[in-house]
Amino acid sequence: MVQIVLSLSEKKDKELRQLAIEKYEGKKGALSKVVEEGIELVKNQKQKTRAEKDFWEMVNNAKDLGIGKFTREEANER
């Protein structure tokens, strides 16, 4: 385990401590757990954003599938 020193505004310090109390009932290591979960959330959001960007890039760059034009009636024929 590594120790770090952070500078937070008083407002964010209170919010962080309140989250730790609510989630972990103030148990030992609660602040660390809340910070670690925050890091995971940011990392997952970044991955999600990248995946969405990749998806839309694929959609926008997709080649014509060659289905051709057809009327509604032709599409509904069985």
PyMOL commands that set and color helices and strands:
alter all, ss='L'
color gray80, all
select helices_A, chain A and resi 10-24+30-60+72-76
alter helices_A, ss='H'
color red, helices_A
deselect
rebuild
show_as cartoon
